[in-house]
Amino acid sequence: MTIRVLIADDQQLVRTGFQMILDAQPDMEVVAAVSDGAEAVAEARRLRPDVCLLDIRMPKLDGIEVTRILAGPGVDDPLRVVIVTTFDLDEYVYGALRSGATGFLLKDSGPTLLIEAVRAAAAGDALVSPSVTVRLLQHLAQPRRRAALPANDPLTDRELDVVRLIARGRTNQEVAAELFVSLSTVKTHLGSIFAKLGVRNRVEIAAWAWESGVVS
């Protein structure tokens, strides 16, 4: 199956570079490359790509607003969004988390991580790696640390183990290996965690873990 990708970035060099990298993959196709947020929304709604790769800072609509429109709470059939950030400058990426983003990518991360992020999003997962998202969450959460909303039902000890590992960037396979359980058991725990926390993806689990002090 070919992963259809929309790229939105106001820098032509970035758009061109990303498109060359992704189009070179046998399982990916860039269906649109646009320069502003309004065009990103219009093309995403028209083309329904598998993954939207969005810059944070764009003319007309920024990446957070575009994410909220395409993937935010209450959106029917939300699209999968990966946010591109420069990390040191874009501290409001934390707001994008709450707006429905499923992953993060640093602009200087290189082609391997770009491809990995797109594939993870297309699979319904999120890129939550120690080198990217966890560091970003730590950076953003520390200056504005606040009590997280309590879970609808208390998490079990095993569910908390899963949450801690997810927040530290482990994949489902790595969680299963570290906890000595099957992959299907990990997925069952994740389903329960999603329901109890009222979150929609692994990135929101990680955010909840940092906010609540489950990891530090």
N, CA, C and O of each residue as an XYZ file, in Angstrom:
864
protein
N       0.837     -1.198      0.000
C       0.000      0.000      0.000
C       0.875      1.252      0.000
O       1.843      1.336      0.756
N       0.543      2.202     -0.828
C       1.300      3.450     -0.904
C       0.782      4.446      0.123
O      -0.423      4.676      0.225
N       1.704      5.036      0.886
C       1.361      6.056      1.874
C       1.330      7.411      1.169
O       2.341      7.865      0.635
N       0.180      8.038      1.173
C       0.002      9.326      0.502
C       0.247     10.450      1.504
O      -0.378     10.489      2.563
N       1.156     11.361      1.169
C       1.610     12.373      2.119
C       1.364     13.777      1.578
O       1.590     14.059      0.401
N       0.895     14.647      2.466
C       0.816     16.079      2.182
C       1.894     16.785      2.997
O       2.033     16.535      4.194
N       2.653     17.665      2.354
C       3.684     18.455      3.023
C       3.242     19.911      3.032
O       2.850     20.449      1.997
N       3.305     20.549      4.196
C       2.990     21.973      4.288
C       4.116     22.680      5.025
O       4.349     22.430      6.208
N       4.807     23.555      4.327
C       5.924     24.312      4.903
C       6.128     25.554      4.054
O       6.060     25.485      2.827
N       6.377     26.690      4.695
C       6.513     27.923      3.919
C       7.895     28.070      3.284
O       8.117     29.008      2.518
N       8.816     27.176      3.581
C      10.147     27.225      2.974
C      10.224     26.238      1.804
O      10.097     25.027      1.991
N      10.428     26.758      0.629
C      10.450     25.909     -0.562
C      11.553     24.854     -0.479
O      11.368     23.722     -0.924
N      12.694     25.225      0.088
C      13.798     24.274      0.196
C      13.406     23.076      1.055
O      13.746     21.936      0.738
N      12.692     23.345      2.141
C      12.237     22.261      3.021
C      11.230     21.382      2.292
O      11.337     20.156      2.327
N      10.247     22.003      1.628
C       9.246     21.232      0.889
C       9.910     20.343     -0.155
O       9.594     19.158     -0.268
N      10.825     20.922     -0.910
C      11.483     20.169     -1.978
C      12.313     19.022     -1.408
O      12.286     17.906     -1.927
N      13.049     19.309     -0.335
C      13.869     18.276      0.274
C      13.056     17.131      0.818
O      13.376     15.966      0.580
N      11.999     17.454      1.554
C      11.128     16.411      2.094
C      10.493     15.587      0.975
O      10.419     14.361      1.054
N      10.037     16.283     -0.066
C       9.374     15.572     -1.159
C      10.336     14.624     -1.868
O       9.952     13.508     -2.218
N      11.568     15.048     -2.084
C      12.553     14.178     -2.735
C      12.814     12.924     -1.897
O      12.920     11.820     -2.430
N      12.916     13.111     -0.587
C      13.179     11.973      0.305
C      12.010     10.992      0.298
O      12.204      9.782      0.179
N      10.799     11.522      0.428
C       9.626     10.649      0.546
C       9.276      9.990     -0.788
O       8.941      8.806     -0.822
N       9.351     10.741     -1.877
C       9.034     10.168     -3.186
C      10.030      9.083     -3.594
O       9.729      8.244     -4.442
N      11.211      9.105     -2.988
C      12.212      8.081     -3.301
C      11.913      6.748     -2.620
O      12.531      5.734     -2.942
N      10.963      6.747     -1.676
C      10.602      5.510     -0.993
C       9.589      4.727     -1.843
O       8.681      5.329     -2.416
N       9.730      3.420     -1.932
C       8.830      2.636     -2.793
C       7.384      2.602     -2.301
O       6.473      2.289     -3.066
N       7.174      2.928     -1.011
C       5.832      2.844     -0.443
C       5.243      4.214     -0.115
O       4.271      4.298      0.635
N       5.814      5.288     -0.661
C       5.336      6.639     -0.346
C       5.147      7.471     -1.602
O       5.840      7.288     -2.603
N       4.189      8.393     -1.526
C       3.941      9.328     -2.617
C       3.488     10.657     -2.033
O       2.522     10.702     -1.272
N       4.168     11.730     -2.379
C       3.747     13.064     -1.964
C       2.667     13.541     -2.931
O       2.918     13.733     -4.121
N       1.461     13.728     -2.396
C       0.333     14.106     -3.253
C       0.125     15.610     -3.314
O      -0.586     16.105     -4.188
N       0.746     16.343     -2.383
C       0.651     17.801     -2.400
C       1.783     18.373     -1.558
O       2.172     17.789     -0.547
N       2.311     19.523     -1.984
C       3.318     20.253     -1.223
C       2.919     21.720     -1.279
O       3.004     22.348     -2.334
N       2.485     22.272     -0.147
C       1.892     23.606     -0.120
C       2.672     24.514      0.828
O       3.464     24.045      1.644
N       2.433     25.829      0.706
C       3.263     26.797      1.413
C       2.557     27.534      2.542
O       3.198     28.309      3.252
N       1.265     27.320      2.731
C       0.587     28.006      3.833
C      -0.496     27.124      4.435
O      -0.902     26.122      3.848
N      -0.954     27.518      5.618
C      -1.891     26.694      6.363
C      -3.261     26.581      5.732
O      -3.878     25.517      5.778
N      -3.748     27.662      5.142
C      -5.069     27.621      4.515
C      -5.085     26.646      3.345
O      -6.039     25.888      3.175
N      -4.026     26.668      2.540
C      -3.931     25.747      1.417
C      -3.782     24.315      1.909
O      -4.283     23.380      1.285
N      -3.084     24.148      3.039
C      -2.921     22.820      3.617
C      -4.276     22.224      3.997
O      -4.543     21.053      3.729
N      -5.119     23.032      4.618
C      -6.457     22.561      4.997
C      -7.269     22.198      3.763
O      -7.901     21.143      3.716
N      -7.250     23.076      2.764
C      -8.038     22.840      1.547
C      -7.585     21.577      0.827
O      -8.413     20.760      0.424
N      -6.275     21.412      0.664
C      -5.759     20.252     -0.058
C      -5.929     18.969      0.753
O      -6.193     17.908      0.189
N      -5.779     19.065      2.069
C      -5.969     17.877      2.910
C      -7.410     17.394      2.853
O      -7.663     16.191      2.795
N      -8.338     18.315      2.868
C      -9.755     17.930      2.776
C     -10.086     17.372      1.395
O     -10.914     16.471      1.266
N      -9.450     17.900      0.387
C      -9.732     17.442     -0.983
C      -9.104     16.077     -1.265
O      -9.728     15.214     -1.882
N      -7.871     15.892     -0.809
C      -7.114     14.700     -1.176
C      -7.168     13.579     -0.135
O      -6.922     12.418     -0.462
N      -7.491     13.921      1.116
C      -7.523     12.940      2.215
C      -6.243     12.102      2.237
O      -6.307     10.882      2.088
N      -5.072     12.743      2.422
C      -3.821     11.987      2.470
C      -3.751     11.111      3.723
O      -4.472     11.344      4.693
N      -2.891     10.123      3.693
C      -2.705      9.251      4.854
C      -1.982      9.973      5.980
O      -2.243      9.719      7.156
N      -1.076     10.873      5.621
C      -0.292     11.623      6.611
C      -0.141     13.062      6.147
O       0.147     13.320      4.978
N      -0.338     13.998      7.070
C      -0.064     15.412      6.808
C       1.178     15.805      7.601
O       1.205     15.683      8.826
N       2.183     16.267      6.912
C       3.435     16.687      7.527
C       3.426     18.213      7.572
O       3.600     18.866      6.543
N       3.223     18.784      8.761
C       2.969     20.216      8.883
C       4.067     20.951      9.634
O       4.531     20.508     10.685
N       4.471     22.083      9.072
C       5.329     23.009      9.788
C       4.492     23.720     10.854
O       3.274     23.833     10.714
N       5.139     24.196     11.909
C       4.422     24.956     12.924
C       4.133     26.371     12.434
O       3.004     26.850     12.541
N       5.134     27.026     11.906
C       4.991     28.429     11.555
C       4.767     28.576     10.056
O       5.675     28.377      9.249
N       3.530     28.932      9.704
C       3.152     29.111      8.303
C       2.248     30.331      8.178
O       1.593     30.712      9.148
N       2.200     30.953      6.992
C       1.270     32.068      6.773
C      -0.184     31.600      6.808
O      -0.488     30.426      6.598
N      -1.059     32.546      7.077
C      -2.521     32.384      7.049
C      -3.038     31.542      8.207
O      -3.831     32.037      9.008
N      -2.618     30.289      8.321
C      -2.954     29.451      9.479
C      -1.689     28.748      9.925
O      -0.967     28.182      9.103
N      -1.408     28.779     11.247
C      -0.208     28.088     11.699
C      -0.489     26.595     11.862
O      -1.632     26.151     11.747
N       0.559     25.836     12.127
C       0.427     24.391     12.196
C      -0.506     23.897     13.277
O      -1.157     22.865     13.118
N      -0.577     24.639     14.393
C      -1.475     24.238     15.481
C      -2.925     24.351     15.042
O      -3.726     23.449     15.285
N      -3.261     25.462     14.393
C      -4.644     25.654     13.944
C      -5.008     24.646     12.858
O      -6.114     24.104     12.852
N      -4.084     24.397     11.946
C      -4.342     23.406     10.906
C      -4.555     22.029     11.526
O      -5.442     21.284     11.111
N      -3.739     21.699     12.517
C      -3.899     20.417     13.215
C      -5.261     20.326     13.875
O      -5.929     19.295     13.794
N      -5.673     21.398     14.525
C      -6.978     21.407     15.208
C      -8.115     21.208     14.211
O      -9.084     20.505     14.499
N      -7.996     21.824     13.043
C      -9.037     21.712     12.021
C      -9.099     20.301     11.434
O     -10.181     19.766     11.197
N      -7.940     19.713     11.206
C      -7.888     18.418     10.527
C      -7.953     17.228     11.464
O      -8.400     16.153     11.063
N      -7.512     17.399     12.717
C      -7.377     16.241     13.602
C      -7.820     16.506     15.029
O      -7.651     15.649     15.897
N      -8.384     17.677     15.286
C      -8.696     18.054     16.657
C      -9.884     17.322     17.241
O     -10.597     16.610     16.535
N     -10.097     17.502     18.544
C     -11.249     16.891     19.204
C     -12.554     17.258     18.501
O     -12.781     18.420     18.165
N     -13.385     16.286     18.289
C     -14.667     16.522     17.650
C     -14.645     16.447     16.139
O     -15.698     16.537     15.508
N     -13.472     16.284     15.539
C     -13.377     16.170     14.081
C     -13.783     14.763     13.652
O     -13.236     13.772     14.138
N     -14.734     14.689     12.750
C     -15.124     13.387     12.220
C     -14.032     12.865     11.282
O     -13.545     13.592     10.417
N     -13.663     11.615     11.462
C     -12.657     10.980     10.610
C     -11.390     11.839     10.519
O     -11.022     12.279      9.430
N     -10.718     12.083     11.657
C      -9.551     12.962     11.658
C      -8.393     12.406     10.843
O      -8.215     11.193     10.735
N      -7.620     13.306     10.278
C      -6.420     12.930      9.546
C      -5.252     12.750     10.524
O      -5.308     13.193     11.671
N      -4.212     12.096     10.047
C      -3.030     11.882     10.882
C      -2.010     12.970     10.580
O      -1.619     13.177      9.431
N      -1.592     13.653     11.623
C      -0.728     14.822     11.482
C       0.589     14.606     12.214
O       0.615     14.189     13.372
N       1.677     14.895     11.519
C       2.999     14.940     12.141
C       3.471     16.388     12.100
O       3.499     17.012     11.039
N       3.838     16.913     13.256
C       4.288     18.295     13.358
C       5.796     18.366     13.151
O       6.546     17.549     13.686
N       6.226     19.343     12.376
C       7.646     19.619     12.188
C       8.018     20.820     13.048
O       7.361     21.858     12.985
N       9.062     20.682     13.844
C       9.422     21.763     14.750
C      10.925     21.994     14.761
O      11.709     21.087     14.482
N      11.312     23.210     15.086
C      12.722     23.512     15.289
C      13.117     23.323     16.748
O      14.268     23.570     17.108
N      12.201     22.898     17.580
C      12.379     22.555     18.988
C      12.732     23.755     19.863
O      11.954     24.103     20.750
N      13.843     24.376     19.650
C      14.263     25.455     20.532
C      13.353     26.681     20.422
O      13.227     27.443     21.381
N      12.721     26.876     19.267
C      11.915     28.064     19.048
C      10.420     27.808     19.216
O       9.693     28.702     19.652
N       9.950     26.621     18.884
C       8.514     26.377     18.803
C       7.956     25.746     20.079
O       7.546     24.585     20.079
N       7.947     26.518     21.157
C       7.495     25.976     22.426
C       5.990     25.730     22.441
O       5.504     24.979     23.287
N       5.255     26.334     21.540
C       3.810     26.092     21.524
C       3.442     24.798     20.823
O       2.262     24.547     20.578
N       4.440     23.958     20.490
C       4.137     22.637     19.948
C       3.311     21.832     20.946
O       2.524     20.967     20.560
N       3.497     22.127     22.237
C       2.719     21.423     23.250
C       1.224     21.601     22.988
O       0.439     20.683     23.225
N       0.829     22.773     22.504
C      -0.570     22.985     22.149
C      -1.001     22.111     20.994
O      -2.157     21.693     20.927
N      -0.082     21.829     20.081
C      -0.400     20.956     18.954
C      -0.704     19.546     19.429
O      -1.543     18.857     18.849
N      -0.025     19.121     20.478
C      -0.325     17.815     21.080
C      -1.801     17.703     21.408
O      -2.467     16.726     21.065
N      -2.291     18.731     22.081
C      -3.684     18.727     22.506
C      -4.636     18.954     21.346
O      -5.840     18.735     21.473
N      -4.106     19.384     20.230
C      -4.947     19.629     19.055
C      -5.058     18.417     18.152
O      -5.777     18.454     17.153
N      -4.355     17.338     18.486
C      -4.516     16.107     17.727
C      -3.302     15.610     16.980
O      -3.394     14.613     16.263
N      -2.147     16.282     17.124
C      -0.941     15.803     16.445
C      -0.550     14.434     16.994
O      -0.681     14.168     18.189
N      -0.068     13.571     16.101
C       0.311     12.223     16.515
C       1.820     12.013     16.507
O       2.281     10.917     16.828
N       2.591     13.015     16.156
C       4.029     12.839     16.162
C       4.760     14.148     15.976
O       4.169     15.171     15.630
N       6.053     14.096     16.211
C       6.910     15.270     16.073
C       8.133     14.917     15.255
O       8.584     13.772     15.256
N       8.659     15.892     14.565
C       9.874     15.707     13.794
C      10.685     16.989     13.862
O      10.153     18.073     13.622
N      11.964     16.877     14.187
C      12.852     18.026     14.134
C      13.331     18.221     12.704
O      13.633     17.254     12.004
N      13.398     19.452     12.281
C      13.756     19.720     10.888
C      15.153     19.227     10.538
O      15.428     18.923      9.377
N      16.025     19.144     11.513
C      17.389     18.691     11.232
C      17.593     17.224     11.617
O      18.726     16.791     11.828
N      16.494     16.454     11.710
C      16.603     15.065     12.159
C      17.180     14.125     11.109
O      17.719     13.070     11.444
N      17.070     14.504      9.844
C      17.598     13.659      8.790
C      16.533     12.802      8.138
O      15.432     12.661      8.672
N      16.853     12.227      6.983
C      15.862     11.492      6.193
C      15.348     10.225      6.866
O      14.177      9.883      6.700
N      16.176      9.526      7.612
C      15.735      8.273      8.234
C      14.589      8.520      9.208
O      13.603      7.784      9.208
N      14.716      9.545     10.033
C      13.668      9.845     11.006
C      12.419     10.392     10.337
O      11.304     10.132     10.791
N      12.597     11.149      9.263
C      11.448     11.638      8.502
C      10.622     10.466      7.988
O       9.402     10.439      8.150
N      11.281      9.514      7.378
C      10.595      8.336      6.836
C       9.933      7.540      7.959
O       8.798      7.082      7.822
N      10.652      7.380      9.069
C      10.113      6.631     10.208
C       8.865      7.301     10.769
O       7.896      6.626     11.119
N       8.888      8.635     10.856
C       7.748      9.364     11.397
C       6.518      9.213     10.519
O       5.409      9.029     11.021
N       6.713      9.290      9.208
C       5.591      9.153      8.282
C       5.020      7.739      8.341
O       3.802      7.563      8.367
N       5.881      6.742      8.362
C       5.398      5.358      8.419
C       4.659      5.087      9.727
O       3.637      4.400      9.732
N       5.172      5.622     10.835
C       4.511      5.421     12.121
C       3.118      6.035     12.113
O       2.157      5.411     12.562
N       3.009      7.254     11.604
C       1.707      7.920     11.552
C       0.737      7.162     10.661
O      -0.432      6.996     11.009
N       1.220      6.698      9.507
C       0.356      5.969      8.571
C      -0.158      4.680      9.183
O      -1.248      4.220      8.843
N       0.618      4.095     10.082
C       0.215      2.853     10.742
C      -0.688      3.102     11.943
O      -1.083      2.164     12.637
N      -1.014      4.375     12.187
C      -1.862      4.701     13.323
C      -1.094      4.808     14.612
O      -1.691      4.844     15.687
N       0.218      4.860     14.528
C       1.070      4.964     15.698
C       1.631      6.376     15.750
O       1.240      7.233     14.958
N       2.537      6.615     16.670
C       3.163      7.926     16.757
C       4.650      7.757     16.975
O       5.090      6.804     17.618
N       5.416      8.680     16.439
C       6.849      8.654     16.669
C       7.115      9.247     18.044
O       7.074     10.466     18.215
N       7.384      8.404     19.013
C       7.681      8.854     20.366
C       9.027      8.259     20.720
O       9.100      7.163     21.275
N      10.082      8.968     20.405
C      11.413      8.422     20.609
C      12.183      9.239     21.633
O      11.954     10.442     21.762
N      13.081      8.611     22.352
C      13.869      9.349     23.347
C      14.597     10.538     22.755
O      14.797     11.542     23.438
N      14.997     10.442     21.495
C      15.782     11.518     20.892
C      14.933     12.679     20.395
O      15.460     13.753     20.106
N      13.623     12.474     20.293
C      12.777     13.526     19.740
C      11.661     13.903     20.700
O      11.759     14.918     21.390
N      10.616     13.113     20.755
C       9.407     13.528     21.443
C       9.584     13.621     22.944
O       9.093     14.569     23.558
N      10.270     12.666     23.556
C      10.434     12.714     25.002
C      11.209     13.956     25.408
O      10.846     14.630     26.372
N      12.275     14.261     24.677
C      13.052     15.459     24.979
C      12.199     16.707     24.801
O      12.293     17.648     25.589
N      11.368     16.711     23.765
C      10.481     17.835     23.518
C       9.470     17.990     24.640
O       9.241     19.096     25.128
N       8.864     16.880     25.049
C       7.875     16.942     26.126
C       8.503     17.435     27.427
O       7.899     18.235     28.142
N       9.699     16.967     27.735
C      10.380     17.426     28.936
C      10.614     18.931     28.869
O      10.359     19.657     29.830
N      11.097     19.382     27.728
C      11.403     20.799     27.548
C      10.158     21.660     27.722
O      10.203     22.718     28.351
N       9.060     21.200     27.163
C       7.833     21.996     27.191
C       7.091     21.884     28.507
O       6.458     22.848     28.938
N       7.154     20.727     29.157
C       6.370     20.511     30.364
C       7.001     21.154     31.588
O       6.274     21.593     32.479
N       8.315     21.225     31.668
C       8.969     21.702     32.879
C       8.583     23.119     33.270
O       8.276     23.346     34.440
N       8.581     24.087     32.355
C       8.259     25.444     32.777
C       6.796     25.656     33.085
O       6.446     26.662     33.703
N       5.928     24.747     32.680
C       4.492     24.955     32.878
C       3.841     23.746     33.526
O       2.656     23.474     33.331
N       4.650     23.020     34.309
C       4.148     21.803     34.944
C       2.875     22.082     35.726
O       2.817     23.030     36.510
N       1.866     21.267     35.518
C       0.614     21.398     36.246
C       0.033     20.007     36.446
O       0.455     19.046     35.802
N      -0.918     19.914     37.326
C      -1.520     18.615     37.589
C      -2.322     18.161     36.384
O      -3.144     18.911     35.857
N      -2.083     16.945     35.955
C      -2.846     16.398     34.841
C      -4.244     16.022     35.304
O      -4.467     15.765     36.487
N      -5.180     15.991     34.371
C      -6.519     15.528     34.705
C      -6.454     14.078     35.161
O      -5.738     13.277     34.559
N      -7.194     13.720     36.223
C      -7.143     12.338     36.688
C      -7.756     11.392     35.675
O      -8.599     11.784     34.868
N      -7.325     10.149     35.726
C      -7.907      9.131     34.852
C      -9.353      8.891     35.242
O      -9.720      9.033     36.408
N     -10.178      8.524     34.261
C     -11.579      8.217     34.560
C     -11.690      7.067     35.548
O     -12.555      7.078     36.424
N     -10.822      6.083     35.411
C     -10.690      4.975     36.353
C      -9.210      4.861     36.679
O      -8.372      5.148     35.824
N      -8.866      4.448     37.898
C      -7.448      4.335     38.241
C      -6.730      3.351     37.315
O      -7.261      2.289     36.992
N      -5.535      3.713     36.900
C      -4.734      2.800     36.103
C      -4.162      1.709     36.992
O      -3.773      1.968     38.131
N      -4.112      0.511     36.480
C      -3.511     -0.584     37.223
C      -1.991     -0.415     37.231
O      -1.442      0.377     36.464
N      -1.323     -1.161     38.098
C       0.138     -1.086     38.153
C       0.754     -1.445     36.798
O       1.713     -0.809     36.360
N       0.200     -2.465     36.140
C       0.740     -2.872     34.845
C       0.484     -1.803     33.788
O       1.339     -1.557     32.937
N      -0.691     -1.163     33.836
C      -0.972     -0.078     32.892
C      -0.019      1.090     33.118
O       0.413      1.726     32.157
N       0.312      1.381     34.369
C       1.283      2.440     34.656
C       2.666      2.080     34.127
O       3.401      2.946     33.652
N       3.020      0.791     34.213
C       4.289      0.353     33.624
C       4.317      0.641     32.128
O       5.314      1.124     31.591
N       3.201      0.335     31.463
C       3.102      0.587     30.022
C       3.197      2.084     29.742
O       3.896      2.501     28.819
N       2.496      2.894     30.535
C       2.522      4.348     30.356
C       3.944      4.881     30.481
O       4.369      5.704     29.671
N       4.676      4.424     31.477
C       6.046      4.912     31.681
C       6.940      4.584     30.488
O       7.757      5.402     30.065
N       6.774      3.387     29.958
C       7.601      2.991     28.821
C       7.213      3.758     27.549
O       8.077      4.166     26.773
N       5.907      3.949     27.346
C       5.448      4.738     26.196
C       5.993      6.152     26.297
O       6.445      6.716     25.301
N       5.955      6.732     27.498
C       6.431      8.102     27.696
C       7.928      8.227     27.490
O       8.436      9.324     27.257
N       8.634      7.117     27.573
C      10.078      7.139     27.348
C      10.451      6.684     25.936
O      11.620      6.440     25.635
N       9.433      6.575     25.076
C       9.711      6.381     23.667
C       9.753      4.958     23.179
O      10.212      4.710     22.064
N       9.288      4.005     23.977
C       9.339      2.608     23.560
C       8.221      2.285     22.570
O       7.112      2.807     22.682
N       8.518      1.434     21.617
C       7.502      0.931     20.703
C       6.706     -0.177     21.404
O       7.083     -0.633     22.483
N       5.601     -0.603     20.780
C       4.832     -1.705     21.361
C       5.686     -2.954     21.537
O       5.595     -3.642     22.553
N       6.520     -3.242     20.531
C       7.373     -4.427     20.603
C       8.365     -4.315     21.757
O       8.618     -5.294     22.460
N       8.926     -3.123     21.950
C       9.881     -2.920     23.046
C       9.203     -3.006     24.401
O       9.775     -3.539     25.352
N       7.973     -2.479     24.495
C       7.216     -2.591     25.747
C       6.978     -4.064     26.078
O       7.184     -4.498     27.212
N       6.542     -4.823     25.075
C       6.285     -6.248     25.285
C       7.536     -6.968     25.773
O       7.469     -7.794     26.683
N       8.680     -6.651     25.161
C       9.928     -7.315     25.545
C      10.347     -6.944     26.965
O      10.792     -7.802     27.726
N      10.206     -5.668     27.322
C      10.649     -5.229     28.643
C       9.740     -5.726     29.759
O      10.190     -5.944     30.884
N       8.459     -5.905     29.446
C       7.508     -6.364     30.464
C       7.276     -7.873     30.399
O       6.522     -8.422     31.204
N       7.926     -8.548     29.438
C       7.793     -9.995     29.282
C       6.338    -10.418     29.070
O       5.854    -11.371     29.680
N       5.656     -9.682     28.188
C       4.277    -10.011     27.836
C       4.181    -10.052     26.316
O       5.122     -9.674     25.618
N       3.041    -10.514     25.805
C       2.850    -10.588     24.359
C       2.489     -9.221     23.793
O       2.067     -8.323     24.522
N       2.662     -9.078     22.477
C       2.298     -7.841     21.801
C       0.801     -7.582     21.916
O       0.384     -6.435     22.076
N       0.000     -8.618     21.837
C      -1.451     -8.436     21.956
C      -1.829     -7.955     23.352
O      -2.786     -7.196     23.506
N      -1.090     -8.386     24.368
C      -1.350     -7.920     25.733
C      -1.044     -6.433     25.848
O      -1.791     -5.691     26.486
N       0.043     -6.000     25.237
C       0.379     -4.573     25.250
C      -0.732     -3.767     24.585
O      -1.128     -2.721     25.097
N      -1.234     -4.245     23.453
C      -2.297     -3.531     22.751
C      -3.576     -3.480     23.581
O      -4.307     -2.490     23.548
N      -3.841     -4.552     24.326
C      -5.005     -4.553     25.215
C      -4.848     -3.513     26.310
O      -5.783     -2.770     26.611
N      -3.656     -3.461     26.907
C      -3.392     -2.447     27.935
C      -3.544     -1.041     27.363
O      -4.116     -0.164     28.011
N      -3.033     -0.824     26.147
C      -3.135      0.497     25.533
C      -4.590      0.894     25.311
O      -4.963      2.045     25.537
N      -5.402     -0.046     24.874
C      -6.821      0.249     24.689
C      -7.476      0.692     25.983
O      -8.273      1.630     25.995
N      -7.137      0.013     27.074
C      -7.684      0.382     28.376
C      -7.174      1.749     28.816
O      -7.929      2.548     29.369
N      -5.886      2.018     28.570
C      -5.300      3.305     28.950
C      -5.946      4.446     28.172
O      -6.263      5.489     28.744
N      -6.142      4.249     26.865
C      -6.818      5.268     26.055
C      -8.177      5.621     26.657
O      -8.523      6.794     26.799
N      -8.940      4.582     27.007
C     -10.287      4.804     27.531
C     -10.251      5.512     28.885
O     -11.033      6.431     29.130
N      -9.348      5.086     29.755
C      -9.311      5.649     31.107
C      -8.804      7.087     31.129
O      -9.290      7.910     31.904
N      -7.835      7.383     30.282
C      -7.272      8.732     30.263
C      -8.049      9.680     29.351
O      -7.901     10.899     29.438
N      -8.879      9.108     28.477
C      -9.607      9.940     27.535
C      -8.696     10.563     26.491
O      -8.917     11.693     26.056
N      -7.652      9.807     26.083
C      -6.719     10.293     25.070
C      -6.880      9.472     23.805
O      -7.531      8.427     23.807
N      -6.267      9.963     22.701
C      -6.488      9.329     21.408
C      -5.232      8.719     20.801
O      -5.318      7.989     19.813
N      -4.069      9.006     21.375
C      -2.856      8.466     20.785
C      -1.745      8.394     21.816
O      -1.896      8.853     22.948
N      -0.626      7.809     21.406
C       0.495      7.576     22.310
C       1.164      8.868     22.757
O       1.691      8.950     23.867
N       1.144      9.876     21.892
C       1.756     11.142     22.266
C       1.001     11.766     23.440
O       1.618     12.322     24.349
N      -0.328     11.676     23.423
C      -1.113     12.210     24.530
C      -0.887     11.402     25.809
O      -0.928     11.958     26.906
N      -0.651     10.107     25.678
C      -0.284      9.307     26.844
C       1.016      9.834     27.444
O       1.129     10.002     28.658
N       2.000     10.093     26.574
C       3.284     10.609     27.047
C       3.109     11.965     27.728
O       3.703     12.215     28.776
N       2.294     12.839     27.135
C       2.054     14.156     27.730
C       1.424     14.015     29.106
O       1.824     14.699     30.049
N       0.429     13.122     29.226
C      -0.219     12.900     30.516
C       0.790     12.389     31.549
O       0.759     12.794     32.710
N       1.681     11.497     31.115
C       2.673     10.941     32.037
C       3.612     12.006     32.576
O       3.927     12.021     33.766
N       4.065     12.910     31.684
C       4.956     13.982     32.158
C       4.209     14.953     33.043
O       4.739     15.378     34.070
N       2.997     15.316     32.677
C       2.231     16.279     33.472
C       1.898     15.753     34.857
O       1.935     16.497     35.837
N       1.571     14.465     34.938
C       1.105     13.881     36.187
C       2.235     13.443     37.110
O       2.001     13.086     38.264
N       3.474     13.473     36.589
C       4.598     13.042     37.401
C       4.837     11.552     37.405
O       5.660     11.057     38.175
N       4.122     10.820     36.547
C       4.337      9.368     36.446
C       5.762      9.083     36.001
O       6.372      8.101     36.424
N       6.293      9.960     35.135
C       7.715      9.913     34.772
C       8.293     11.298     35.058
O       7.575     12.298     35.061
N       9.569     11.335     35.289
C      10.215     12.622     35.587
C      11.655     12.584     35.135
O      12.377     13.567     35.292
